[in-house]
Amino acid sequence: MRPGPRLPRQRRGHDPRGARIRKGGGSRRDGRGHPAPGTGAPACGRSLRPGRGGRLRRRQRYQRRGHPGLLPPPRLQRRRPLPEAEPRVRPATTGAPPIGSPYDIATLRQLNALTSQFYEREAASFSATRQAPWRGWNRALDIIAQTDGTFRRHPLAVLDLACGNLRFERFLAERRVPIASVVAIDNCPALLDAPDSAVAFRSCDLIEALIADDFRASLPRATCDLAVAFGFMHHVAAFPLRIHVLEGLLDSLRPGGFAVVSFWQFLHDDRIAAKAATTTAAGRRAWRLPPLASCDYLLGWQHADGVYRFCHHTTDEEIDRLMAAVALPFREVARFSADGKHGNLNRYLVLQRP
């Protein structure tokens, strides 16, 4: 067998592929980026990635010192200290709810927003169905007149909470009740049929004032002869807030003044009760609301789609608890039911400030 051709003798410091090798090894690479032969790099099971001479030198130094393993442990990098975190300000929707409230602040505001949007959207049609006075108003006025014989002998200072379209003021005019001044408060000016120069209207979101604990600042103090809240208490979504409404009404009265409040007991009507269950389920799905508390519902309006208002059915037992929880002094003059086909849709309270 003929011997093959003799290969040229490799000179020290040269690579037959044309790459010069530094004495003592190093990180020189050939034209393809691989470690040049003769650099003293020990054999290993892994192929080094091209272009990482620093890693190769680290490994060589580490192994020349007699340490086992392929690579030393990674170097720990000194990190800059993080700046001190600024104190986070909690948004208003995550504040602490009133003690005893079944809902957090965000849910209370969401329920209030649904009700406000309902009245803004359906103001005209809703006002058209709220023109006649409630029969309970006549009875309440007669009870007050029987309790205080001088009540109608002088012009009255009146507070109308959640006044709506001012139909209670028209009722007083029809009954020829002398009026000195009227403070009417609501957050939906669109409900007003026509401005009345004798009425001082104040635009105020009463539910938001209750949530923000700023309710009493929105009301007169100790100057009213008569303070009323009709069709409002069922929109207040927590028992502690309903207490604040009663205390605010009483606080607005002069000594001897009267407060009249109505509580909607709509579950006494089977038709409304059936609709309430269906509408509540649809409204919760549409607005991703949590489960509502006992006697709390979402009601729609006629045949309108996508509009909801929060409504609470107040039981007689709850009214007893409200009376026991009010901190201000008062005297319960009367309690009766009126309105609706069977005369039981509203429960009235007549209170007097001593």
C-alpha positions in Angstrom: 0.0 0.0 0.0 1.5 3.3 -1.1 1.8 5.9 1.7 -0.2 9.0 1.4 1.2 12.4 0.8 3.2 13.9 3.6 1.4 16.8 5.3 3.4 19.9 5.7 4.9 20.3 9.2 2.9 22.8 11.3 4.9 25.6 12.5 4.6 26.7 16.1 2.2 29.5 16.5 0.4 28.8 13.2 -2.8 27.0 12.2 -2.8 25.1 8.9 -6.1 26.8 8.2 -4.4 30.1 8.2 -5.3 31.4 11.7 -2.4 32.6 13.9 -2.3 31.2 17.4 -1.1 33.1 20.4 1.5 31.4 22.6 0.1 30.0 25.8 -3.4 29.7 24.5 -5.9 32.4 24.3 -9.2 33.3 22.8 -8.2 33.8 19.2 -10.7 32.4 16.7 -10.5 31.1 13.3 -12.3 32.5 10.3 -15.6 30.7 11.3 -15.6 31.9 14.9 -14.5 28.6 16.5 -11.6 28.3 19.0 -8.3 27.9 17.2 -6.5 24.6 17.8 -3.5 24.7 20.2 -5.1 27.2 22.6 -5.0 24.8 25.5 -8.8 24.6 25.7 -9.7 21.3 27.3 -12.1 19.0 25.6 -15.7 19.1 26.9 -19.0 17.6 26.1 -20.5 20.9 25.0 -19.5 23.0 22.0 -18.9 26.6 22.9 -20.9 29.2 21.1 -19.0 31.4 18.7 -18.0 34.8 19.7 -17.6 34.2 23.5 -13.9 34.5 24.1 -14.5 36.0 27.5 -16.3 32.9 28.6 -13.5 30.7 27.2 -10.8 32.6 29.1 -12.8 32.4 32.4 -13.1 28.6 32.0 -9.4 28.3 31.3 -8.4 30.3 34.3 -10.8 28.4 36.5 -9.5 25.0 35.4 -5.8 26.0 35.6 -6.4 26.8 39.3 -7.4 23.2 39.8 -11.1 23.7 40.3 -13.4 21.0 39.1 -16.2 21.6 36.7 -16.5 23.4 33.4 -17.4 26.9 34.6 -17.1 28.9 37.8 -20.3 30.0 39.4 -21.8 33.1 37.8 -20.6 36.4 39.1 -23.1 38.3 41.3 -23.9 41.6 39.9 -24.3 44.6 42.1 -27.7 46.1 41.6 -28.6 49.6 42.2 -30.9 50.1 45.2 -34.5 50.6 44.2 -35.9 54.0 44.9 -38.3 54.2 47.8 -41.8 53.5 46.8 -44.1 56.5 46.9 -47.2 56.0 49.2 -50.1 54.8 47.2 -53.3 56.8 47.4 -56.3 54.6 47.5 -59.0 55.6 45.0 -62.3 56.7 46.4 -64.0 53.5 45.1 -61.9 51.3 47.4 -62.5 53.2 50.7 -64.0 51.7 53.7 -67.7 51.1 53.4 -70.1 52.2 56.2 -70.1 49.8 59.1 -73.0 47.3 58.5 -73.2 47.9 54.7 -73.6 44.8 52.6 -71.7 46.4 49.8 -68.2 47.9 49.3 -67.8 51.5 48.1 -67.3 50.5 44.5 -70.6 48.6 44.5 -72.5 51.4 46.2 -71.3 53.8 43.6 -72.1 51.4 40.8 -75.7 51.0 42.0 -76.1 54.7 42.4 -74.8 55.3 38.8 -77.4 52.8 37.5 -80.2 54.7 39.2 -78.9 58.1 38.1 -78.6 56.9 34.5 -82.1 55.6 34.6 -83.6 58.9 35.6 -81.5 60.8 33.1 -82.6 58.6 30.3 -86.3 58.1 31.2 -86.9 61.5 32.8 -89.7 62.5 30.4 -91.7 59.2 30.5 -91.1 58.8 34.3 -92.3 62.4 35.1 -95.4 61.8 32.9 -96.5 59.0 35.3 -95.8 61.1 38.4 -98.3 63.9 38.1 -101.0 63.0 40.6 -100.3 63.4 44.4 -100.1 60.3 46.6 -103.1 59.6 48.8 -100.8 59.2 51.7 -99.8 62.9 51.5 -103.3 64.0 52.5 -103.4 61.6 55.4 -99.9 62.8 56.6 -100.9 66.4 56.4 -104.1 65.8 58.4 -102.1 63.9 61.1 -99.7 66.8 61.4 -102.6 69.3 61.6 -104.3 67.3 64.3 -101.0 67.0 66.3 -100.2 70.7 66.1 -103.2 73.0 65.7 -101.0 76.0 64.8 -99.1 74.2 62.1 -101.0 75.8 59.1 -101.4 79.2 60.7 -98.0 80.5 59.6 -96.1 80.1 56.4 -93.9 77.0 56.4 -90.3 76.5 55.5 -90.2 73.2 53.6 -87.4 70.8 52.7 -88.2 68.3 49.9 -85.5 65.7 49.6 -85.3 64.0 46.2 -88.0 66.4 44.9 -88.4 64.9 41.4 -90.7 67.0 39.3 -92.0 69.2 42.3 -95.4 67.6 42.4 -95.4 67.7 46.2 -95.0 71.5 46.0 -98.0 71.6 43.6 -99.9 69.4 46.1 -99.2 72.0 48.9 -100.5 74.8 46.7 -103.7 72.8 45.9 -104.2 72.3 49.6 -103.6 76.0 50.1 -100.8 75.4 52.6 -99.0 78.7 53.3 -95.4 78.4 52.2 -92.6 80.7 53.2 -89.7 78.9 51.4 -88.9 75.6 49.8 -85.5 74.0 49.4 -85.8 71.2 46.9 -82.9 68.9 46.3 -82.3 66.3 43.5 -79.6 65.3 41.1 -81.8 65.1 38.0 -82.8 68.6 36.9 -84.4 67.1 33.8 -87.3 65.9 35.9 -88.4 69.5 36.6 -91.4 70.3 34.4 -90.9 74.1 34.9 -88.8 76.2 37.2 -90.6 77.7 40.1 -89.4 81.0 41.4 -90.7 80.2 44.9 -88.5 77.1 45.0 -84.8 77.1 45.8 -83.6 74.1 43.8 -80.3 72.5 44.6 -78.7 70.0 42.3 -77.0 67.4 44.5 -76.3 63.7 44.2 -77.7 62.7 47.6 -76.5 59.1 47.4 -72.9 60.2 46.7 -73.1 62.7 49.6 -74.2 59.8 51.8 -71.3 57.6 50.6 -68.8 60.4 51.1 -70.2 61.2 54.6 -71.1 64.7 53.5 -74.9 64.4 53.6 -75.8 66.8 56.4 -73.7 69.6 54.8 -76.1 69.5 51.8 -79.2 70.1 54.0 -80.5 73.1 55.9 -79.9 73.0 59.7 -82.6 73.5 62.3 -84.7 75.9 60.1 -87.5 73.8 58.5 -91.1 73.4 59.7 -91.6 70.4 57.4 -89.1 68.0 55.9 -90.2 65.2 53.5 -88.6 62.4 51.6 -91.0 60.6 49.2 -89.8 57.9 46.7 -86.2 58.2 47.8 -85.5 55.7 50.7 -85.8 52.7 48.4 -82.8 54.0 46.3 -80.5 54.0 49.4 -78.5 50.8 49.2 -77.4 50.3 52.8 -79.0 50.3 56.2 -76.4 52.7 57.8 -77.0 55.2 55.0 -80.8 55.0 55.5 -80.2 55.9 59.1 -78.2 59.0 58.0 -81.1 60.1 55.8 -83.5 60.0 58.7 -81.0 61.9 61.0 -80.4 64.5 58.3 -84.2 65.1 58.0 -84.5 65.5 61.7 -81.5 67.7 61.9 -83.0 70.1 59.4 -86.1 70.7 61.6 -86.6 73.5 64.0 -87.9 72.3 67.5 -91.5 71.2 66.9 -91.0 70.6 63.2 -92.3 67.5 61.4 -90.6 65.0 59.1 -92.6 62.7 56.8 -90.9 59.7 55.1 -92.2 57.0 52.8 -90.8 53.5 52.3 -91.7 51.6 49.1 -93.0 48.1 49.9 -93.3 46.9 46.3 -93.1 43.2 47.1 -96.6 43.4 48.3 -97.6 43.6 44.6 -97.2 40.2 43.1 -96.7 41.6 39.6 -93.9 43.9 40.6 -92.3 41.1 42.7 -92.2 38.7 39.8 -90.7 41.3 37.5 -88.2 42.3 40.1 -86.7 38.8 40.3 -86.3 38.5 36.5 -84.9 42.0 36.0 -82.4 41.7 38.9 -80.9 38.6 37.3 -80.6 40.3 33.9 -79.2 43.5 35.4 -76.6 41.6 37.4 -75.4 39.8 34.3 -75.3 42.9 32.2 -73.4 45.0 34.8 -71.4 42.1 36.4 -72.7 43.0 39.9 -72.2 40.8 43.0 -75.2 39.1 44.6 -77.6 41.6 46.1 -78.6 41.7 49.7 -81.9 40.6 51.0 -84.8 42.7 49.7 -82.5 44.5 47.2 -83.5 44.4 43.5 -82.9 46.0 40.1 -86.1 47.2 38.5 -86.6 48.3 34.9 -89.0 50.7 33.3 -91.9 49.9 31.1 -90.5 48.4 27.9 -87.2 50.2 27.9 -84.1 47.9 27.4 -80.9 48.1 29.4 -82.1 50.6 32.0 -82.1 49.6 35.7 -82.7 51.3 39.0 -81.7 50.0 42.4 -84.7 49.5 44.7 -84.9 48.2 48.3 -88.1 46.8 49.8 -88.3 48.0 53.4 -90.0 45.6 55.8 -91.8 46.7 59.0 -89.2 45.0 61.0 -86.4 47.1 59.4 -88.4 50.3 60.1 -88.4 49.3 63.7 -84.6 48.9 63.6 -84.2 52.2 61.9 -86.2 54.0 64.6 -84.1 52.3 67.3 -80.8 53.3 65.5 -81.5 57.0 65.0 -79.3 59.0 67.3 -81.2 62.3 67.3 -84.2 62.9 69.6 -87.6 62.5 68.0 -91.1 61.4 68.6 -92.9 59.0 66.3 -96.3 60.6 65.7 -97.8 58.0 63.3 -97.1 55.1 61.1 -99.5 54.0 58.3 -99.7 52.4 54.9 -101.2 54.0 51.8 -101.1 54.2 48.0 -101.4 51.5 45.3 -104.4 49.5 44.3 -104.7 47.8 47.7 -103.4 50.8 49.8 -100.3 49.0 50.9 -97.4 50.0 48.6 -96.0 52.8 50.8 -95.3 52.7 54.5 -95.3 56.2 56.0 -93.6 57.6 59.1 -94.5 60.9 60.7 -91.8 62.1 63.1 -91.6 65.3 65.2 -88.5 67.0 66.5 -89.0 67.9 70.2 
